[in-house]
Amino acid sequence: MAPTSQVTTFSDNVAISFPIKRMEHLGHVSGEEHMFYTEASKFFEHLLLQIIIAVWDGLKIGVLFRGAITIGRLTHDNEIIAGEALVTAAKMEKATKHPRIELSPEILTMVDSHNDPIVSDFVKESCLEEVDGRWFVKTLDYHLGSWIDHGESRIQRGEVAESILDALEKIRFCLKKEFSVIQENGSKPAVEKWEWFMPEFEKALQSGVWEEMFDRLKDKSNRH
């Protein structure tokens, strides 16, 4: 059973929710019925991926996202979204101030009905970071799943394929252009937001997998 999200947009907000719980379902192997299950951690991984994809989609058009991930009671369907999880997320989003995605810390220690952690060690290490005692999603790091979707979506739209690095340079150009406009015409809070974000963006591109990809590209260019 693949995790399915519920998505709602209103004003300049996007709300994404998943049922963070272990789910069991019947399946058949060689004609015999068997019980299968999807761990709660898989739902959380899918939630992170959806958020990371949304952040990069915004960057492609010069839009910065700020938000929060919480856990709690929530009613969310095609007509309504309400509940404690939404209220907590809204409060955290305002307190976060900078364009980044904060994680409610209790999620890190939660387990499902079978005592399996909601956040796996791999996800914690590769997708999350602690800054001054608060936890955030590493949205600007290279995450394979988000860039696979980028390539597939271009092909589906009948567009010419492009390398990840070419796409990244386009995003870089778009952000610099938008930053210049904000510096000239934006409000003080908007300017401060972008002044914080741009160095963070460049720092992310000079570390981790991004740095390795740029190094490989330089080596390839030198050989030619």
Secondary structure, DSSP 8 states (H G I E B T S, - for coil): -----EEEEETTEEEEE---S-EEEEEEETTEEEEEEE-HHHHHHHHHHHHHHHHHHHHTTT----EEE--S--EESSS-EESHHHHHHHHHHHHH-SSSEEE-GGGGG-B-TTS-BSS-HHHHHHHEEEETTEEEE-TTS--HHHHHHHHHHHHHTT-----HHHHHHHHHHHHHHHHHHHHHH--HHHHHHHHHHHHHHHHHHTSHHHHHHHHHHHHHHHH-
